[in-house]
Amino acid sequence: MRQMLYLPYVGMPNILAGERLVPELLQDEATPANLAGALLTLLRDTAAQKRQIERFREFHELLRQNTAEKAAEVVLDALH
């Protein structure tokens, strides 16, 4: 366990970004008031909205793996 890598974030967007891109409200912090507050903060900050959208587009490109094409190639290879 000591050799496990420590990540300061638990949310996948934050892990991929390497920074706090989205709020992480865990367990007792995930109250309706805190969730609403985080959403209102984002709704009021158009620069943060644009930044999140751009980063999520980057994540999409990073994670996109053409899965259907790869699966078809494996099936075709198995048939030959």
Phi, psi and omega in degrees: 000328183294333183273356180293142180288132177269128175247133181285355182233154176246338180280134183305317179301320180289323177296313179296321182284334185071021179201172179278092180272322179233151179296146175243097180257102187252142175049245185295341179282343184275062179266158176306319181295316180292320178297315179297319179297317179296320179293316179297321177301315179293319180297331181274345185250089184294330177295319178294323177300311180298320179296316178297316180300314180296316180295320178294326174296318177299317179298319179301314179295321180296318186270343182295126185234012182051051186302317181299317179296317179296319179295318178298320179297319179296316179296315180297319178298320180292329181283340182268000000 
